[in-house]
């Protein structure tokens, strides 16, 4: 009997706890599903002339509930009709703790507004206005009409319509428009004073591009402008472009490249020279002086479009070593010193007599083209400058002797002809005289 009572007691307790949990769960679910308010707010933003404003930032600061407190929502932006839709949900389970007052923020072009509102359940609309006017930007080709481009004012970028129009809402003041047409950009200043129309004309141009090396020879490569890349054969390319001057053009040949800006209103031919040839190292001489051996060299970066010799970052230098009695010293590196015009000199000191000097001269131009010259000389020798190969003796008679023999032969032949003519003449004359005597 005692056991039965205990079982009945525990069974009743379990049922009671189960009912309490179910009731608590129902209350919890009810508190979640039945919010204090759900407001679906449509915000319309207009300018001073009652026209909708696009790209206006809208956000709120409102209470979720008494536990989580207030939350600031992410910024949303009005669409082309000037509208943004907000949904505010308060899930406070005690009505007396619900805070329906909240703040609505609006921001556009540095202007900010805040409005204290009272939340209400359901859908409603609110309209707010900025004391601001409209700037209408028109980008067009003077021959073909409107052109699609990206137009930026301050931090806002819009693409023009097919007819070339883009609209901004701006307070009065001075601004700059950045127009980007296929990668070609141009800045246009303008003054905003009430509603303003700004027209930006683009033009179609025929241009001829010459891709040349530093000596004026044609190159194969590519050119890039207005966001497009074009192949160049034999140094020339003709294009038709629509752009805003000035235009940036880039030329490429191998690993070398060049860029420049040009205005097609001023010239329709663009020369893109790429320096691909290294400097020329010539005229190396050396002579003994009281300090050692003075070495002199001529270094030139030739060509009508040559960028010039680099004398600052990578100046001309010499690397040399000395071998005496079979022992070679470590290499030394010295910068060559300019000595007027295209000449550079350096004195190599501590040179032992009868030692062999191995040297290498390096030079670079401003386009990183590098040239080198290598040679050897014997200290103490009478040779002044690089070794010059001597001509190989020829066993044939000299040309002058051959020519003299030929002349003498022809003189003898000529004399013989003259003598023969005189003899014939004398015989004829003698026969004539004999006839006259008869």
Rosetta blueprint (number, residue, H / E / L):
1 X L
2 X H
3 X H
4 X H
5 X H
6 X H
7 X H
8 X H
9 X H
10 X H
11 X H
12 X H
13 X H
14 X H
15 X H
16 X H
17 X H
18 X H
19 X H
20 X H
21 X H
22 X H
23 X H
24 X H
25 X H
26 X H
27 X H
28 X H
29 X H
30 X H
31 X H
32 X H
33 X H
34 X L
35 X L
36 X L
37 X E
38 X E
39 X E
40 X E
41 X E
42 X E
43 X E
44 X E
45 X E
46 X E
47 X L
48 X L
49 X L
50 X L
51 X L
52 X E
53 X L
54 X L
55 X L
56 X L
57 X E
58 X E
59 X E
60 X E
61 X E
62 X E
63 X E
64 X E
65 X E
66 X L
67 X L
68 X L
69 X E
70 X E
71 X E
72 X E
73 X L
74 X L
75 X L
76 X E
77 X E
78 X L
79 X L
80 X L
81 X L
82 X L
83 X E
84 X E
85 X E
86 X E
87 X E
88 X E
89 X E
90 X E
91 X L
92 X L
93 X L
94 X L
95 X H
96 X H
97 X H
98 X L
99 X L
100 X L
101 X E
102 X E
103 X E
104 X E
105 X E
106 X E
107 X E
108 X E
109 X L
110 X L
111 X E
112 X E
113 X E
114 X E
115 X E
116 X E
117 X E
118 X E
119 X L
120 X L
121 X L
122 X E
123 X E
124 X E
125 X E
126 X E
127 X E
128 X E
129 X E
130 X L
131 X L
132 X L
133 X E
134 X E
135 X E
136 X E
137 X E
138 X E
139 X E
140 X E
141 X E
142 X L
143 X L
144 X L
145 X E
146 X E
147 X L
148 X L
149 X L
150 X E
151 X E
152 X E
153 X E
154 X L
155 X L
156 X E
157 X E
158 X E
159 X E
160 X L
161 X L
162 X L
163 X L
164 X L
165 X E
166 X E
167 X E
168 X E
169 X E
170 X E
171 X L
172 X L
173 X E
174 X E
175 X E
176 X E
177 X E
178 X E
179 X E
180 X E
181 X E
182 X L
183 X L
184 X E
185 X E
186 X E
187 X E
188 X E
189 X E
190 X E
191 X E
192 X E
193 X L
194 X L
195 X L
196 X E
197 X E
198 X E
199 X E
200 X E
201 X E
202 X E
203 X E
204 X E
205 X E
206 X E
207 X E
208 X E
209 X E
210 X E
211 X E
212 X E
213 X E
214 X L
215 X L
216 X L
217 X L
218 X E
219 X L
220 X L
221 X E
222 X E
223 X E
224 X E
225 X E
226 X L
227 X L
228 X E
229 X E
230 X E
231 X E
232 X E
233 X E
234 X L
235 X L
236 X E
237 X E
238 X E
239 X E
240 X E
241 X E
242 X E
243 X E
244 X L
245 X L
246 X L
247 X E
248 X E
249 X E
250 X E
251 X E
252 X E
253 X E
254 X L
255 X L
256 X E
257 X E
258 X E
259 X E
260 X E
261 X E
262 X E
263 X L
264 X L
265 X L
266 X L
267 X L
268 X L
269 X E
270 X E
271 X E
272 X E
273 X E
274 X E
275 X L
276 X L
277 X L
278 X L
279 X L
280 X E
281 X E
282 X E
283 X E
284 X E
285 X E
286 X E
287 X E
288 X E
289 X L
290 X L
291 X L
292 X E
293 X E
294 X E
295 X E
296 X E
297 X E
298 X E
299 X E
300 X E
301 X L
302 X L
303 X L
304 X L
305 X L
306 X L
307 X L
308 X L
309 X E
310 X L
311 X L
312 X L
313 X L
314 X L
315 X L
316 X L
317 X E
318 X E
319 X E
320 X E
321 X E
322 X E
323 X E
324 X E
325 X L
326 X L
327 X E
328 X E
329 X L
330 X L
331 X L
332 X E
333 X E
334 X E
335 X E
336 X L
337 X E
338 X E
339 X L
340 X L
341 X L
342 X L
343 X E
344 X E
345 X E
346 X E
347 X E
348 X E
349 X E
350 X L
351 X L
352 X L
353 X L
354 X L
355 X L
356 X E
357 X E
358 X E
359 X E
360 X E
361 X E
362 X E
363 X E
364 X E
365 X E
366 X L
367 X L
368 X L
369 X L
370 X E
371 X E
372 X E
373 X E
374 X E
375 X E
376 X E
377 X E
378 X E
379 X L
380 X L
381 X L
382 X L
383 X L
384 X L
385 X L
386 X L
387 X L
388 X L
389 X L
390 X L
391 X L
392 X L
393 X L
394 X L
395 X L
396 X L
397 X L
398 X L
399 X H
400 X H
401 X H
402 X H
403 X H
404 X H
405 X H
406 X H
407 X H
408 X H
409 X H
410 X H
411 X H
412 X H
413 X H
414 X H
415 X H
416 X H
417 X H
418 X H
419 X H
420 X H
421 X H
422 X H
423 X H
424 X H
425 X H
426 X H
427 X H
428 X H
429 X H
430 X H
431 X H
432 X H
433 X H
434 X H
435 X H
436 X H
437 X H
438 X L
